Amino acid sequence: MDDRAREFLKNLLHQAIHAGVWQMMWRLPTLWLVVALGLMIAAVVYWQLY
């Protein structure tokens, strides 16, 4: 396989992954809110402990 084809496939895969991630984020906004809140709480607890 030549470099041009390899680059094309890599970009295609990259775009597909991003599209999938965005679709998941739009479908599951509440999950992402919970994850974000959990990370913030974990960060606060971490800063309190150290």
N, C-alpha and C positions, 0 to 999 in steps of 0.2 A: 504494500500500500504506500502511495506517495504522500509527501507531507501535506499537500493541499487537501487531500481526502481526509487525512487524519485530523487536521485542524477543523474541517467542516463538521466531522462527526463529534469532535470535542465540544464545539460551539452548540451543536444541536442538543447534545446531552445536557450541557449547562443550562440551556434555555428550558428544556423539558423539566429539569429539576426545579428551576426557579418557578415555572408555571405551577408545578405540583405543590410546592411550598406555599405559594400565594393562595391557591385554591383551598388548601388545608387551613390556612390562616383565616380565610373568609368564612369557611364552613364552621370552624371551631373557635370563634373569638373568645368565648367564655373560658375555654381551656387555656388560651394564651394569657388571659387576665389572671387566672388562678396561678399559672406558672410565674408570671411577672411579680405578683404579690408575694408568692412564696420566696422568690429570690430576694426581694426587698427585705422581707422579714428576716431571712437568713443572714443578709448583710448586716442588718441592725444588730441582731443577736451576736454576730461575729465581732462587730466593733465594740459591743458592750463587754464581751468576754476578754478581749485583748487590748 
